[in-house]
Amino acid sequence: MASLNTAASRGTDVAEELAELVPRLYRLLRTALDEEEGVPSLEQLRVLHRIDTGLHHVSALAAARQMRMSAVTAILDAAFDHGWVARNPDPDDRRRVYVDLTPEGRSALQRGRRFTRKRMATILQEYGGPTEELAAVVALLGAAVNDYDPASRGAPQGAG
């Protein structure tokens, strides 16, 4: 019985630490992307990723990102202004708008992904600890998230 309580306590401690760590990591990435010229913001990057994976309607993007349609529309407006997305009437339902990445949008998505990977690599280099242990933690955390959220399966980490 004591081991169950200890395990539950450790689970709570880990959950608390993750609840503090994940927003900090998100902030670091968001700030770095905002300061880098020519790359999408973190929210733009996440929406561009969703479009790249096959979501082409504002309602589907909003549902996938768990955001209001107005918030996704604002993100798409900025991406449209950069030339990263094109809007066209949906061929199956002319009342709906079909959004897709432009060639510039695909390049911006790739630049954003590369920049995000570089920033994560910088953070890990600053850590200087055992990378094998970090790799194991990331794999286990990814498996836990996938087990809890089947919709996240197959999504690249840090992009969706």
DOBA-957007 format. One line per 4 residues: number of its first residue (from 1); their letters; for each residue x, y, z of N, C-alpha, C, CB. Coordinates in nm, 3 decimals, padded with zeros to 5 digits. Glycine has a CB too. Example, Ala and Ser with C-alpha at 12.3 -4.5 7.8 and 13.67 -1.06 7.14 Angstrom:
2
1) AS) 01.319,-00.569,00.780,01.230,-00.450,00.780,01.320,-00.330,00.780,01.131,-00.447,00.905; 01.285,-00.225,00.708,01.367,-00.106,00.714,01.290,00.003,00.787,01.408,-00.060,00.572
***
This chain:
160
1) MASL) 00.082,-00.119,00.000,00.000,00.000,00.000,00.087,00.126,00.000,-00.094,00.000,00.120; 00.197,00.125,00.075,00.285,00.242,00.080,00.342,00.273,-00.058,00.399,00.219,00.179; 00.374,00.168,-00.136,00.431,00.194,-00.268,00.328,00.259,-00.360,00.484,00.064,-00.330; 00.199,00.225,-00.345,00.096,00.289,-00.426,00.085,00.437,-00.391,-00.040,00.220,-00.405
5) NTAA) 00.089,00.468,-00.261,00.083,00.609,-00.220,00.206,00.686,-00.269,00.071,00.620,-00.068; 00.323,00.623,-00.261,00.445,00.687,-00.308,00.437,00.710,-00.458,00.569,00.603,-00.274; 00.390,00.610,-00.531,00.376,00.625,-00.677,00.276,00.734,-00.711,00.334,00.492,-00.741; 00.165,00.738,-00.639,00.064,00.842,-00.664,00.122,00.979,-00.632,-00.063,00.816,-00.581
9) SRGT) 00.198,00.987,-00.523,00.260,01.115,-00.485,00.360,01.159,-00.591,00.329,01.103,-00.347; 00.441,01.064,-00.639,00.538,01.097,-00.745,00.465,01.142,-00.870,00.628,00.976,-00.776; 00.354,01.075,-00.904,00.275,01.113,-01.020,00.222,01.254,-01.009,00.161,01.016,-01.040; 00.177,01.290,-00.888,00.128,01.425,-00.864,00.241,01.526,-00.875,00.062,01.435,-00.725
13) DVAE) 00.357,01.494,-00.816,00.473,01.583,-00.825,00.515,01.603,-00.970,00.590,01.528,-00.743; 00.520,01.497,-01.046,00.557,01.505,-01.187,00.454,01.588,-01.262,00.569,01.364,-01.251; 00.327,01.565,-01.233,00.221,01.642,-01.299,00.234,01.790,-01.268,00.083,01.591,-01.257; 00.263,01.823,-01.143,00.281,01.963,-01.105,00.400,02.025,-01.176,00.298,01.976,-00.953
17) ELAE) 00.509,01.951,-01.182,00.628,02.002,-01.248,00.604,02.022,-01.398,00.746,01.906,-01.227; 00.536,01.927,-01.460,00.504,01.943,-01.603,00.410,02.060,-01.626,00.441,01.814,-01.658; 00.314,02.078,-01.536,00.219,02.189,-01.549,00.291,02.324,-01.542,00.112,02.181,-01.440; 00.404,02.329,-01.475,00.483,02.452,-01.471,00.584,02.458,-01.585,00.555,02.464,-01.338
21) LVPR) 00.641,02.345,-01.621,00.747,02.341,-01.721,00.695,02.363,-01.863,00.818,02.209,-01.713; 00.586,02.299,-01.899,00.536,02.307,-02.037,00.503,02.451,-02.077,00.412,02.219,-02.053; 00.432,02.529,-01.995,00.408,02.669,-02.035,00.536,02.751,-02.046,00.315,02.735,-01.935; 00.635,02.722,-01.963,00.763,02.794,-01.972,00.833,02.762,-02.104,00.854,02.759,-01.853
25) LYRL) 00.833,02.634,-02.140,00.894,02.593,-02.267,00.819,02.656,-02.384,00.893,02.439,-02.280; 00.688,02.655,-02.377,00.604,02.718,-02.479,00.640,02.866,-02.492,00.452,02.701,-02.445; 00.654,02.935,-02.379,00.690,03.077,-02.379,00.827,03.099,-02.442,00.690,03.133,-02.236; 00.924,03.015,-02.410,01.058,03.027,-02.468,01.053,03.013,-02.620,01.152,02.922,-02.409
29) LRTA) 00.979,02.914,-02.668,00.967,02.895,-02.813,00.891,03.009,-02.878,00.898,02.762,-02.843; 00.781,03.050,-02.816,00.700,03.159,-02.872,00.783,03.287,-02.882,00.574,03.184,-02.785; 00.856,03.320,-02.777,00.938,03.440,-02.776,01.047,03.432,-02.882,00.999,03.462,-02.637; 01.114,03.319,-02.891,01.221,03.303,-02.990,01.168,03.317,-03.132,01.289,03.166,-02.973
33) LDEE) 01.054,03.256,-03.161,00.995,03.267,-03.295,00.952,03.409,-03.324,00.876,03.171,-03.310; 00.895,03.477,-03.224,00.851,03.616,-03.243,00.968,03.708,-03.275,00.778,03.666,-03.119; 01.085,03.675,-03.223,01.203,03.759,-03.244,01.277,03.727,-03.374,01.298,03.745,-03.127; 01.243,03.616,-03.436,01.314,03.573,-03.557,01.239,03.622,-03.681,01.328,03.418,-03.561
37) EGVP) 01.310,03.696,-03.765,01.251,03.750,-03.888,01.225,03.638,-03.989,01.344,03.857,-03.949; 01.108,03.642,-04.052,01.079,03.552,-04.163,01.027,03.415,-04.124,01.199,03.534,-04.242; 01.002,03.393,-03.995,00.943,03.265,-03.954,00.806,03.293,-03.893,01.036,03.190,-03.852; 00.715,03.197,-03.904,00.583,03.216,-03.843,00.592,03.221,-03.691,00.488,03.103,-03.886
41) SLEQ) 00.493,03.286,-03.631,00.481,03.280,-03.485,00.449,03.136,-03.446,00.370,03.379,-03.432; 00.456,03.106,-03.319,00.427,02.969,-03.276,00.284,02.929,-03.311,00.450,02.955,-03.124; 00.189,03.019,-03.290,00.049,02.986,-03.324,00.032,02.972,-03.475,-00.047,03.094,-03.270; 00.096,03.060,-03.552,00.089,03.046,-03.698,00.151,02.914,-03.741,00.161,03.163,-03.769
45) LRVL) 00.264,02.880,-03.681,00.332,02.755,-03.713,00.241,02.635,-03.687,00.461,02.742,-03.632; 00.171,02.637,-03.576,00.083,02.526,-03.540,-00.036,02.517,-03.636,00.033,02.542,-03.397; -00.089,02.631,-03.679,-00.200,02.629,-03.775,-00.149,02.586,-03.913,-00.267,02.769,-03.784; -00.034,02.636,-03.955,00.023,02.594,-04.084,00.047,02.444,-04.084,00.155,02.670,-04.113
49) HRID) 00.095,02.392,-03.971,00.116,02.247,-03.960,-00.016,02.171,-03.981,00.177,02.211,-03.822; -00.123,02.220,-03.918,-00.253,02.154,-03.932,-00.303,02.158,-04.076,-00.356,02.219,-03.839; -00.281,02.270,-04.143,-00.319,02.278,-04.285,-00.237,02.178,-04.364,-00.298,02.423,-04.341; -00.108,02.170,-04.334,-00.019,02.078,-04.404,-00.061,01.933,-04.385,00.124,02.097,-04.357
53) TGLH) -00.124,01.902,-04.271,-00.166,01.764,-04.246,-00.306,01.734,-04.301,-00.164,01.736,-04.097; -00.369,01.834,-04.366,-00.494,01.805,-04.435,-00.618,01.876,-04.384,-00.518,01.664,-04.428; -00.605,01.965,-04.289,-00.721,02.042,-04.243,-00.728,02.171,-04.323,-00.714,02.071,-04.089; -00.836,02.191,-04.397,-00.843,02.303,-04.490,-00.960,02.397,-04.467,-00.849,02.250,-04.629
57) HVSA) -01.034,02.379,-04.358,-01.146,02.467,-04.328,-01.126,02.530,-04.191,-01.281,02.390,-04.334; -01.169,02.654,-04.178,-01.150,02.727,-04.053,-01.211,02.650,-03.937,-01.211,02.868,-04.062; -01.330,02.594,-03.957,-01.396,02.522,-03.848,-01.315,02.400,-03.804,-01.536,02.477,-03.892; -01.256,02.328,-03.899,-01.174,02.212,-03.865,-01.046,02.255,-03.795,-01.140,02.130,-03.992
61) LAAA) -00.986,02.364,-03.841,-00.865,02.415,-03.777,-00.895,02.460,-03.634,-00.805,02.531,-03.859; -01.007,02.529,-03.616,-01.045,02.576,-03.483,-01.069,02.458,-03.389,-01.172,02.663,-03.491; -01.137,02.356,-03.439,-01.163,02.238,-03.355,-01.033,02.167,-03.319,-01.259,02.141,-03.427; -00.944,02.152,-03.415,-00.818,02.082,-03.391,-00.730,02.159,-03.293,-00.743,02.059,-03.521
65) RQMR) -00.731,02.290,-03.300,-00.649,02.373,-03.212,-00.723,02.410,-03.084,-00.607,02.500,-03.285; -00.849,02.370,-03.074,-00.933,02.403,-02.959,-00.934,02.554,-02.936,-00.884,02.329,-02.831; -00.962,02.624,-03.045,-00.965,02.771,-03.044,-01.097,02.816,-03.104,-00.845,02.831,-03.121; -01.133,02.941,-03.078,-01.250,02.999,-03.142,-01.218,03.025,-03.288,-01.293,03.131,-03.070
69) MSAV) -01.322,03.019,-03.371,-01.302,03.044,-03.513,-01.244,03.183,-03.537,-01.433,03.027,-03.590; -01.285,03.281,-03.457,-01.233,03.417,-03.475,-01.083,03.422,-03.450,-01.306,03.514,-03.381; -01.033,03.344,-03.354,-00.889,03.342,-03.326,-00.813,03.277,-03.441,-00.861,03.267,-03.194; -00.866,03.168,-03.494,-00.802,03.102,-03.608,-00.807,03.193,-03.730,-00.870,02.967,-03.638
73) TAIL) -00.918,03.262,-03.749,-00.930,03.356,-03.861,-00.823,03.464,-03.852,-01.070,03.420,-03.865; -00.798,03.516,-03.732,-00.694,03.618,-03.714,-00.556,03.563,-03.749,-00.694,03.671,-03.570; -00.529,03.439,-03.709,-00.401,03.374,-03.742,-00.390,03.356,-03.893,-00.388,03.237,-03.669; -00.500,03.312,-03.955,-00.501,03.294,-04.101,-00.487,03.426,-04.174,-00.628,03.224,-04.145
77) DAAF) -00.547,03.532,-04.122,-00.534,03.664,-04.183,-00.387,03.706,-04.188,-00.616,03.769,-04.105; -00.316,03.687,-04.077,-00.173,03.723,-04.074,-00.093,03.635,-04.171,-00.118,03.708,-03.930; -00.125,03.506,-04.174,-00.056,03.415,-04.266,-00.087,03.452,-04.412,-00.098,03.268,-04.238; -00.210,03.492,-04.438,-00.249,03.536,-04.572,-00.170,03.662,-04.610,-00.403,03.564,-04.579
81) DHGW) -00.157,03.756,-04.517,-00.082,03.879,-04.542,00.065,03.851,-04.575,-00.091,03.972,-04.422; 00.119,03.744,-04.518,00.257,03.704,-04.548,00.268,03.625,-04.678,00.313,03.621,-04.432; 00.154,03.587,-04.734,00.155,03.505,-04.855,00.175,03.357,-04.827,00.263,03.551,-04.947; 00.148,03.315,-04.703,00.170,03.175,-04.664,00.049,03.087,-04.688,00.208,03.169,-04.518
85) VARN) -00.069,03.144,-04.696,-00.189,03.065,-04.723,-00.269,03.131,-04.835,-00.276,03.052,-04.595; -00.342,03.048,-04.906,-00.435,03.095,-05.008,-00.575,03.057,-04.964,-00.401,03.035,-05.150; -00.669,03.143,-04.994,-00.810,03.116,-04.963,-00.886,03.107,-05.094,-00.870,03.228,-04.870; -00.967,03.004,-05.104,-01.050,02.985,-05.222,-01.184,02.929,-05.178,-00.981,02.891,-05.325
89) PDPD) -01.287,02.948,-05.261,-01.414,02.883,-05.228,-01.395,02.731,-05.229,-01.527,02.926,-05.330; -01.460,02.664,-05.136,-01.454,02.518,-05.131,-01.523,02.464,-05.255,-01.520,02.462,-05.001; -01.458,02.377,-05.332,-01.521,02.324,-05.453,-01.647,02.242,-05.425,-01.421,02.238,-05.529; -01.659,02.187,-05.303,-01.776,02.106,-05.269,-01.887,02.189,-05.205,-01.735,01.995,-05.175
93) DRRR) -01.854,02.305,-05.151,-01.953,02.389,-05.084,-01.905,02.534,-05.094,-01.973,02.346,-04.934; -01.955,02.605,-05.191,-01.908,02.741,-05.220,-01.930,02.839,-05.104,-01.977,02.793,-05.344; -02.010,02.802,-05.005,-02.029,02.889,-04.888,-01.911,02.882,-04.793,-02.157,02.851,-04.815; -01.829,02.780,-04.806,-01.715,02.761,-04.718,-01.586,02.806,-04.787,-01.704,02.613,-04.674
97) VYVD) -01.489,02.844,-04.705,-01.359,02.883,-04.757,-01.262,02.767,-04.739,-01.306,03.012,-04.685; -01.187,02.739,-04.844,-01.085,02.635,-04.843,-00.950,02.705,-04.832,-01.093,02.544,-04.972; -00.873,02.673,-04.729,-00.740,02.734,-04.713,-00.634,02.628,-04.741,-00.722,02.795,-04.571; -00.527,02.671,-04.802,-00.416,02.580,-04.829,-00.286,02.658,-04.822,-00.432,02.512,-04.968
101) LTPE) -00.178,02.586,-04.803,-00.046,02.649,-04.799,-00.003,02.685,-04.941,00.058,02.556,-04.732; 00.057,02.800,-04.952,00.122,02.839,-05.077,00.263,02.781,-05.074,00.124,02.996,-05.095; 00.335,02.785,-05.184,00.476,02.744,-05.178,00.554,02.824,-05.073,00.542,02.761,-05.316; 00.524,02.953,-05.061,00.589,03.034,-04.958,00.550,02.986,-04.818,00.552,03.183,-04.975
105) GRSA) 00.425,02.942,-04.803,00.379,02.889,-04.676,00.450,02.760,-04.638,00.231,02.865,-04.680; 00.473,02.674,-04.736,00.546,02.549,-04.708,00.690,02.582,-04.666,00.546,02.456,-04.833; 00.750,02.680,-04.733,00.886,02.723,-04.695,00.887,02.782,-04.555,00.941,02.825,-04.796; 00.787,02.866,-04.524,00.778,02.926,-04.390,00.760,02.818,-04.284,00.662,03.027,-04.384
109) LQRG) 00.678,02.718,-04.313,00.657,02.608,-04.219,00.789,02.535,-04.194,00.551,02.509,-04.273; 00.863,02.507,-04.300,00.992,02.439,-04.285,01.092,02.525,-04.207,01.049,02.403,-04.423; 01.095,02.656,-04.237,01.185,02.746,-04.163,01.148,02.748,-04.015,01.178,02.891,-04.221; 01.019,02.754,-03.987,00.974,02.755,-03.848,01.009,02.626,-03.776,00.825,02.776,-03.843
113) RRFT) 00.992,02.514,-03.844,01.027,02.385,-03.782,01.177,02.378,-03.756,00.983,02.268,-03.873; 01.258,02.420,-03.855,01.404,02.418,-03.837,01.445,02.508,-03.721,01.475,02.463,-03.967; 01.388,02.628,-03.716,01.422,02.721,-03.610,01.382,02.665,-03.474,01.354,02.856,-03.633; 01.265,02.603,-03.465,01.219,02.544,-03.339,01.313,02.433,-03.295,01.076,02.490,-03.354
117) RKRM) 01.353,02.347,-03.390,01.448,02.239,-03.356,01.581,02.297,-03.306,01.473,02.149,-03.478; 01.629,02.403,-03.374,01.755,02.465,-03.332,01.743,02.524,-03.192,01.797,02.575,-03.431; 01.631,02.589,-03.164,01.613,02.649,-03.031,01.607,02.540,-02.925,01.485,02.736,-03.026; 01.537,02.431,-02.954,01.532,02.319,-02.858,01.671,02.261,-02.839,01.433,02.209,-02.906
121) ATIL) 01.747,02.248,-02.947,01.884,02.195,-02.936,01.970,02.287,-02.850,01.948,02.179,-03.075; 01.952,02.419,-02.864,02.026,02.515,-02.783,01.991,02.498,-02.635,01.997,02.659,-02.829; 01.863,02.484,-02.607,01.819,02.465,-02.468,01.881,02.338,-02.411,01.664,02.458,-02.459; 01.882,02.232,-02.489,01.937,02.105,-02.442,02.089,02.112,-02.428,01.900,01.991,-02.537
125) QEYG) 02.156,02.186,-02.516,02.301,02.203,-02.503,02.336,02.281,-02.377,02.359,02.275,-02.627; 02.255,02.381,-02.346,02.277,02.458,-02.223,02.262,02.369,-02.100,02.179,02.576,-02.215; 02.172,02.272,-02.109,02.151,02.179,-01.999,02.278,02.099,-01.973,02.032,02.085,-02.028; 02.335,02.043,-02.078,02.461,01.973,-02.067,02.455,01.840,-01.995,02.556,02.059,-01.999
129) GPTE) 02.337,01.794,-01.959,02.325,01.666,-01.890,02.322,01.549,-01.986,02.201,01.665,-01.805; 02.292,01.430,-01.933,02.291,01.308,-02.017,02.176,01.310,-02.118,02.280,01.184,-01.928; 02.211,01.313,-02.246,02.109,01.322,-02.350,02.029,01.192,-02.364,02.174,01.357,-02.483; 02.090,01.079,-02.327,02.016,00.952,-02.336,01.896,00.954,-02.243,02.109,00.832,-02.301
133) ELAA) 01.915,01.008,-02.123,01.805,01.015,-02.028,01.696,01.110,-02.078,01.856,01.061,-01.890; 01.736,01.223,-02.137,01.637,01.316,-02.192,01.560,01.251,-02.306,01.706,01.444,-02.241; 01.629,01.177,-02.391,01.563,01.108,-02.502,01.461,01.008,-02.449,01.666,01.037,-02.592; 01.497,00.938,-02.343,01.405,00.841,-02.283,01.284,00.912,-02.223,01.476,00.758,-02.175
137) VVAL) 01.306,01.024,-02.157,01.195,01.100,-02.097,01.101,01.150,-02.207,01.248,01.219,-02.014; 01.157,01.203,-02.315,01.075,01.253,-02.425,00.993,01.139,-02.486,01.163,01.320,-02.534; 01.056,01.024,-02.506,00.984,00.909,-02.563,00.871,00.864,-02.470,01.082,00.792,-02.588; 00.898,00.858,-02.341,00.795,00.817,-02.245,00.683,00.919,-02.238,00.856,00.796,-02.107
141) LGAA) 00.717,01.047,-02.237,00.615,01.151,-02.233,00.530,01.148,-02.360,00.680,01.290,-02.215; 00.595,01.130,-02.474,00.522,01.117,-02.600,00.427,00.999,-02.598,00.619,01.102,-02.716; 00.471,00.885,-02.545,00.385,00.768,-02.535,00.267,00.795,-02.441,00.465,00.646,-02.486; 00.292,00.863,-02.329,00.184,00.893,-02.236,00.081,00.985,-02.301,00.240,00.958,-02.108
145) VNDY) 00.128,01.087,-02.373,00.035,01.178,-02.440,-00.044,01.104,-02.548,00.111,01.297,-02.503; 00.024,01.020,-02.625,-00.045,00.943,-02.729,-00.148,00.847,-02.671,00.056,00.865,-02.812; -00.116,00.785,-02.558,-00.212,00.695,-02.494,-00.335,00.771,-02.445,-00.146,00.621,-02.377; -00.313,00.893,-02.396,-00.423,00.974,-02.343,-00.502,01.040,-02.455,-00.369,01.079,-02.248
149) DPAS) -00.434,01.083,-02.561,-00.495,01.161,-02.668,-00.467,01.095,-02.803,-00.444,01.306,-02.667; -00.552,01.002,-02.845,-00.527,00.932,-02.972,-00.520,01.027,-03.091,-00.635,00.828,-02.996; -00.581,01.146,-03.083,-00.577,01.241,-03.195,-00.437,01.293,-03.219,-00.671,01.356,-03.170; -00.349,01.284,-03.119,-00.215,01.336,-03.134,-00.121,01.235,-03.198,-00.162,01.379,-03.001
153) RGAP) -00.163,01.112,-03.216,-00.076,01.011,-03.275,-00.034,01.054,-03.416,-00.147,00.874,-03.280; 00.092,01.038,-03.442,00.145,01.070,-03.573,00.178,01.217,-03.592,00.048,01.029,-03.677; 00.140,01.302,-03.497,00.173,01.444,-03.509,00.317,01.464,-03.462,00.075,01.532,-03.427; 00.394,01.540,-03.539,00.531,01.566,-03.494,00.530,01.642,-03.362,00.609,01.646,-03.601
157) QGAG) 00.623,01.611,-03.274,00.629,01.677,-03.145,00.664,01.823,-03.163,00.730,01.609,-03.053; 00.594,01.908,-03.088,00.623,02.048,-03.091,00.563,02.123,-03.206,00.764,02.066,-03.093; 00.491,02.058,-03.298,00.433,02.128,-03.408,00.285,02.141,-03.401,00.470,02.064,-03.531; 00.217,02.055,-03.338,00.075,02.051,-03.352,-00.006,02.123,-03.272,00.034,01.936,-03.342
***
